[in-house]
């Protein structure tokens, strides 16, 4: 019997071991998940090795013929997959980017179809009717939405004008003082019910237009 065992070739020996391990008595030793990842790692390692050898020549054969190569690729792939999943989660939580999820600015609902220019048109209509208080409100909403769409800030009803100022300050916005004066007059007219004449509105609007053009010309 010993002679018979010694005469077994290596392929025959491997086949004999495989049959033993696949028998019912040894099923508890098998781990399908582990075997799957081992096979995947070996396959990835072989693919990369073949590609490197083809690209770099036979001189790279020894360098890339490492058993850990497939596992390294698999680990990098898992990290990339985790990064993609995290990015998708954050995008979903934030409404897939700015401007695609409904929110509100100063009580006005903003959707993906809402534009800053649309609020400027509403302001023009209010000005024509002599309602300068509402005109200032719509123009100011338009400016905040323009900031939002140009990734200067994330506008919302919960954000105060002072908080907007601080965000712009952190970004070194060049017209920071001009924005501060514009927001101060808006607060006085809208929240403080300060009387606003046509002349007051036109002067305020000229200042807002300067800020508007700066954001447009240096959009992110």
C-alpha positions in Angstrom: 0.0 0.0 0.0 2.9 2.3 0.8 4.3 1.7 -2.6 1.0 2.6 -4.2 0.9 5.9 -2.3 4.4 6.7 -3.3 3.6 6.1 -7.0 0.7 8.6 -7.0 1.5 11.6 -9.2 0.9 15.1 -8.0 -2.3 15.7 -10.1 -3.7 12.4 -8.8 -2.8 13.4 -5.2 -4.6 16.8 -5.6 -7.6 15.1 -7.0 -7.7 12.6 -4.2 -7.5 15.4 -1.6 -10.2 17.3 -3.3 -12.6 14.4 -3.3 -11.9 13.8 0.4 -12.6 17.4 1.3 -15.8 17.4 -0.7 -17.1 14.3 1.0 -20.0 14.8 3.5 -17.7 14.3 6.5 -15.6 17.3 5.6 -18.2 19.8 4.5 -17.8 21.7 7.8 -14.3 22.7 6.8 -15.5 24.6 3.7 -16.1 28.3 3.8 -17.9 29.5 0.5 -17.4 33.2 1.3 -13.7 32.7 2.0 -13.2 30.6 -1.1 -15.0 33.1 -3.2 -12.7 36.0 -2.1 -9.6 33.8 -2.4 -10.6 33.0 -6.0 -11.4 36.6 -6.7 -8.1 37.8 -5.3 -6.2 35.2 -7.3 -8.1 36.2 -10.5 -7.5 39.9 -9.9 -3.8 39.3 -9.1 -3.4 37.3 -12.3 -5.1 39.9 -14.4 -2.9 42.7 -13.0 0.2 40.6 -13.3 -0.5 39.8 -17.0 -1.2 43.4 -17.7 2.0 44.7 -16.1 4.1 42.0 -17.8 2.5 42.9 -21.1 3.1 46.6 -20.5 6.5 46.6 -18.8 7.9 43.5 -20.4 9.2 40.2 -19.0 11.6 42.1 -16.7 8.7 42.9 -14.5 7.6 39.3 -14.1 9.3 38.6 -10.8 8.2 42.0 -9.4 4.5 41.4 -10.1 4.4 37.7 -9.5 3.5 38.1 -5.8 0.7 36.1 -4.0 -0.4 39.2 -2.1 -1.0 41.2 -5.2 -4.6 40.1 -5.7 -5.4 40.7 -2.1 -4.0 44.2 -2.3 -6.1 45.0 -5.4 -9.2 43.6 -3.6 -8.5 45.7 -0.5 -8.1 48.9 -2.6 -11.3 48.0 -4.5 -13.2 47.6 -1.2 -11.9 51.0 0.0 -13.0 52.6 -3.2 -16.4 51.0 -2.9 -16.8 52.2 0.7 -15.8 55.7 -0.5 -18.4 55.7 -3.3 -21.1 54.5 -0.9 -20.2 57.2 1.6 -20.4 59.8 -1.1 -23.7 58.5 -2.3 -25.1 58.6 1.2 -23.9 62.2 1.7 -25.4 63.2 -1.6 -28.7 61.6 -0.8 -28.8 63.2 2.6 -28.1 66.6 1.1 -30.7 66.2 -1.6 -28.2 65.2 -4.4 -26.5 68.5 -4.5 -27.5 72.1 -4.1 -30.7 73.3 -5.6 -32.3 69.9 -6.3 -34.2 69.4 -3.1 -37.1 71.7 -2.1 -36.2 74.3 0.6 -37.3 77.8 1.3 -35.7 81.3 1.5 -37.6 84.0 3.4 -40.8 82.0 3.2 -40.5 81.3 -0.6 -40.3 77.7 -1.6 -37.4 76.9 -3.9 -37.4 74.0 -6.3 -35.1 72.8 -9.0 -37.0 75.0 -11.5 -36.8 78.2 -9.4 -34.3 80.7 -10.7 -32.8 83.9 -9.2 -33.9 85.7 -12.3 -37.5 84.7 -11.6 -37.4 86.6 -8.3 -35.8 89.6 -10.0 -38.8 89.7 -12.3 -41.2 89.5 -9.4 -39.3 92.5 -7.9 -39.7 94.5 -11.1 -43.5 93.8 -10.9 -43.7 95.0 -7.3 -41.6 98.1 -8.2 -44.0 99.0 -11.0 -46.9 98.7 -8.5 -45.1 101.0 -6.0 -44.6 98.2 -3.5 -40.9 98.8 -2.8 -40.9 96.7 0.4 -41.9 93.6 -1.5 -39.5 94.5 -4.3 -36.6 94.6 -1.9 -37.7 91.2 -0.4 -37.8 89.5 -3.9 -34.5 91.1 -5.0 -32.8 90.0 -1.7 -34.2 86.4 -2.1 -32.8 86.4 -5.7 -29.4 87.4 -4.4 -29.4 84.6 -1.7 -30.5 82.1 -4.2 -27.7 83.2 -6.6 -25.2 82.7 -3.8 -26.7 79.3 -3.2 -26.6 78.2 -6.8 -23.0 79.4 -7.1 -22.0 77.3 -4.1 -21.2 80.4 -2.0 -23.5 79.2 0.8 -26.4 76.9 1.5 -29.4 79.2 1.9 -32.4 78.3 4.0 -35.0 79.9 6.2 -33.1 79.0 9.3 -30.0 81.0 8.2 -29.8 84.6 9.4 -28.2 87.4 7.4 -25.4 87.6 10.0 -24.7 83.9 9.4 -24.6 84.6 5.6 -22.2 87.4 6.3 -19.9 85.1 8.3 -19.9 82.5 5.5 -19.0 85.1 2.9 -16.3 86.4 5.3 -14.7 83.0 5.6 -14.6 82.9 1.8 -13.0 86.3 1.6 -15.8 87.6 -0.6 -14.5 90.9 -2.1 -17.7 92.9 -1.6 -18.3 91.9 2.0 -18.9 95.4 3.2 -21.3 96.1 0.4 -23.3 93.0 1.2 -23.4 94.0 4.9 -24.9 97.4 4.0 -27.4 95.8 1.6 -28.5 93.3 4.2 -28.9 96.0 6.9 -31.3 98.0 4.7 -33.2 94.9 3.8 -33.6 94.1 7.5 -34.7 97.6 8.3 -37.3 97.7 5.5 -38.6 94.1 5.7 -38.4 93.3 9.4 -38.4 96.8 10.8 -41.0 98.2 8.4 -38.8 101.2 7.7 -40.5 103.3 5.0 -38.9 102.9 1.6 -39.2 105.4 -1.2 -38.5 104.8 -4.9 -35.2 106.7 -4.5 -34.2 104.5 -1.5 -35.0 101.4 -3.5 -33.1 102.4 -6.6 -30.0 103.2 -4.5 -30.3 99.9 -2.7 -30.8 98.1 -6.0 -27.7 99.6 -7.5 -25.6 98.3 -4.6 -27.2 94.8 -5.0 -26.5 94.8 -8.7 -22.8 95.3 -8.1 -22.8 92.2 -5.8 -24.9 90.3 -8.3 -22.5 91.0 -11.1 -19.5 90.0 -8.9 -21.1 86.6 -8.2 -22.0 86.1 -11.8 -18.6 87.0 -13.1 -16.7 84.9 -10.5 -19.1 82.0 -10.1 -17.8 78.7 -8.7 
